[in-house]
């Protein structure tokens, strides 16, 4: 049987996941198509730069820890798509 704090923790995790899923939907409702088109290229370039930066930093950290190239690449790739994920 789980204690009360475990239920609160589970509820908080569920709410974080639901919030993370609804956030892009809410943003889409807030912005019109014209505004999305206007800033789209800039956002795309920033996203690509962020993923490249995270990959490079993770790779360098992995190599400094003495990991193989494959392990270092996976370390760099792990945080890249999860920047907005709460858990």
C-alpha positions in Angstrom: 0.0 0.0 0.0 1.3 3.4 -1.0 1.5 6.3 1.5 -0.2 9.7 0.9 3.0 11.4 -0.3 3.4 8.8 -3.0 -0.1 9.7 -4.3 0.7 13.4 -4.3 3.9 12.7 -6.2 2.1 10.6 -8.8 -0.6 13.3 -9.2 2.1 16.0 -9.6 3.8 13.9 -12.3 0.5 13.4 -14.1 -0.3 17.1 -14.0 3.2 18.0 -15.3 2.8 15.6 -18.3 -0.7 16.9 -19.1 0.5 20.5 -18.8 3.4 19.8 -21.1 1.0 18.3 -23.6 -1.5 21.2 -23.4 1.1 24.0 -23.5 1.8 23.8 -27.3 -2.0 23.6 -27.9 -2.6 26.7 -25.9 0.2 28.5 -27.7 -1.3 27.5 -31.0 -4.7 29.0 -29.9 -3.0 32.2 -28.8 -1.1 33.0 -32.0 -2.6 33.5 -35.4 -1.3 31.9 -38.5 0.2 35.2 -39.7 2.2 35.6 -36.5 3.4 32.0 -36.6 4.6 32.5 -40.2 6.3 35.7 -39.4 8.4 34.2 -36.5 8.6 30.7 -37.9 12.0 30.9 -39.5 13.6 32.6 -36.5 12.1 29.9 -34.1 13.3 27.1 -36.4 16.9 28.5 -36.5 16.9 29.0 -32.7 15.7 25.4 -32.3 18.4 24.0 -34.5 21.0 26.0 -32.7 19.8 24.8 -29.3 19.9 21.1 -30.4 23.4 21.6 -32.0 24.7 23.3 -28.8 23.3 20.6 -26.5 24.8 17.9 -28.7 28.2 19.6 -28.7 28.3 20.1 -25.0 27.1 16.6 -24.2 29.6 15.1 -26.6 32.5 17.1 -25.0 31.4 16.1 -21.5 31.2 12.5 -22.5 34.7 12.6 -24.1 36.1 14.3 -21.0 34.8 11.5 -18.9 36.6 9.0 -21.1 33.6 7.6 -22.8 33.6 6.2 -26.4 32.5 8.3 -29.3 29.2 6.4 -29.5 28.5 6.9 -25.8 29.4 10.6 -26.0 27.0 11.1 -28.9 24.2 9.5 -27.0 24.9 11.8 -24.0 24.7 14.8 -26.3 21.5 13.6 -27.9 19.7 12.7 -24.7 18.8 16.2 -23.4 18.3 17.8 -26.8 14.6 16.9 -27.5 13.6 17.1 -23.8 14.2 20.8 -23.1 10.5 21.4 -22.5 9.6 18.2 -20.8 8.9 18.5 -17.1 9.8 15.0 -16.1 
